[in-house]
Amino acid sequence: MVAALLIGFCFGFFGSIPVAGPIAALVLKRGLTGRFASAAFVGVGGGIAEAGYAFLAFWGYATWLADKPLVDPISKAVAAIILIGLGVSFARYRTKDTAGVAQKVDESIPRSLLLGFSITALNPTLIATWTAATTTLDSADIVRLEPIDAIPFSLGALIGIVGWFGMLTVLLKRYGPRFDRNKLDTCVRVIGLLILGLGLWFGIKAVMYFAGG
């Protein structure tokens, strides 16, 4: 269960780094325009909803698919495709310009929480994203997936997501005027190259299996 918690944390934290999704863009925009509390709680609300998707994906996969004989090699092939695509996407990453004039809207803590939660909860593609993450985890043979581990996994994901957006808000509060998008882009691109290498490794393992090696 501790391993599932730590892995969920890593998936949640590192998966939230690219400023590409609506929650990340909102956090960045509000942080750069001095609305730090609102930025942080938008991230918290999004993290709560996304942790729910992480739970459903992990529990469903562990309950219905993990013990099927062909799942392991197929999951390696799927993980390779996902990671290579993600790696290429990260390697070509460019931060969008999210700065602008603050809008006159209610940005209280409850409203910011609800905004982050509703935007994420109404994004059904996240169930596919977390199913892909679970497939990748299963293909890595790091831990044996058990349905009960869905709880610590999703809790870890929540802590990771909220941790990243909280850290981003603190950094924006401290260094906002000197925020360097080029450095962020470079960091994400390096992560992309590492992910790409991992995807190629999974691809080689899948090819070896289906080739009878």
N, C-alpha and C positions, 0 to 999 in steps of 0.2 A: 504493500500500500504506500510506503514511503517512496518507492521508486516511481509509482504512478503519479504521486503528487509532484515530485521533482520534474518528471518528464512533461507533465501538464503545464507546469510553470515555465519550462523552457519553450514549449510550443507557443504558449500564450504571450510570453515576453518577446521572443524574437519574431514571432509572426505579426506582432503589432508595430514593428519598427518602420516599415515603409509607409510614408505619408501619402497613401494612395486612396484608401477607403474614405467614406463620408465621416466616420467618427474621428479618424486621424486628422483629416482636413479641418474639421470643426475645432478640435483641440488646438491644433497649430494656429489657426486663424485667431481664435479667442485669446490664446496665450500671447501672440505677437501684438495684439491690440490691448493688452493689459487686463483682460477679463480672466484672471488666473483661477479663481474659485469656480467659475462657470466651466472653464476648460477642464479642470480636474474632475468635476462631477459628471460632465458629459462622458468622460472616459470610464468612470465608475459604472454609470448606467449601461453603457455599451458592454462593459466587461461582464456584468451580471447576466445580460441576455445571451451573450456569446458563450458563457460557461454552461448555460442550459443546452445550447446546441452541442457543445463538446460532450456533455453527459449523454445525450441521446445517441450521438454517433458512436461513442465508445461502448456504451451498454448494448446497443443494437448489434454492433460488429462482434463483440465478445460473446454475445448470447447466440447468435444465429450463424456466424461465419467462421469463427476462429478455429474450430476443430475440423473443418472440411479439408480433406487431403490436398486438393488442388489449390486451396486458398494461398498457401505459402508461396509457390512459384508465381502464381498470378499476381499476388500482392507485390512481389518484387518487380514484376514487369510494370504494373500500374504505378508503383512508387517511382520507378525510373522515369516514366513519362511525366509524372507530376513534378518531380524534382528538377528534371532538365528544363521543363517549361518555366518553372518558377525561377530557376537559376538564370535563364536567359532574360526573363522579365526584370529580375533584380539587377543583372549586369548592365541593362540598358536604362536603368532608372534615372529619372530627373524629377526633382521636387517641383510640384506645381506652386505657382504664386498664389498663396492663400491670404496674403495680407490685404487689408482694406479698411474702410471706415466702419466702425462698430454700428450695428443696427440697433434701433430703439425697440428692443423686445424684452420680455420678462426673462431674466437670467438668474432667478433665485435658485437655490440649491435643489429644491424639489422639481422645479421646471427643467433644470439642466439634467438631473437624473432621469426624468421621464423622457426627455428628448433623446438622450443617448440610448436608453433602453428601447424606446419605440423604433428608432431608426434601425437598430441591430435586429430586434425581434421580427421586423417586417422584411428582413433580408433572408429569404429561404435558401439562398445560395450558400450560406454559412454551414448548413447541415452537410452539404457536399464537401465544403472545405475541411470540416472536422472529420468527416468520414475518410477523406484522403489522408489527413494527418494520422488517423488511427491505422489505416492501411499501411502507411509508411512505417509506423512504429512496429506493427506486427511483422513486417518484412525484415526489419532489422534484427529480430530475434534477441532483443535486449531483455524483455520481460515476457512472461506468459500472460496473455490477456484474460482476465476474469471479470465477469459482470460486476462484482462488488467493487472492483477498482475504478469503476466509472465515477464514483463519488470523489475519491481523492484526486483523480485525474482532472475532473471538472473544477474542483476547488483550486488545484494548482494552476489551471488555466486562468481562473478568475484573478488569482494573486498576481500571476505574470502580466496579464493585460492591464490591470489597475496599476501594478508596479511600474510598467513602462510609461503609461500616460501620466502617472504622478511624477516620475522622474523627468519626463519631457517638460511638464509644466514648471517644475522647479528650475530646470535649465533655461527655459524661456524667460522666467522671471528674473533670473540672474544675468543671463547673457543675451536677452532678446535684442537689444540694440546692435549687438555685434554678431547676430545669428548668421552663420555662414552656410548657405544652402549647398555650396560646392563641396564642403567637407562632408555634409550629410550624404550627398549623392555618392561620393567616393566610398564612404563606409558601407552603404547599401550595395554598391557594385562589388566590393570585395566579398561581402557575404554571399552575393549572387554567384560568384565564381566558385566559392566553397560548396554551395548547394549544387551547382552544376557538376562538380567533381563527384559529389556523393551520388547524384543521379546516374552518372555514367557507371559508377561502381555497382549500383543495384542492377543496371541494365546488363552488365557483364555477367553477374550472377544468374540473372533470369535466362540469358542466352545459353549459358553453360548447362543449366538444368534442362531446358527444352532440347538441347543438342545431345543430351545423354551423358554430359560430362560431369 
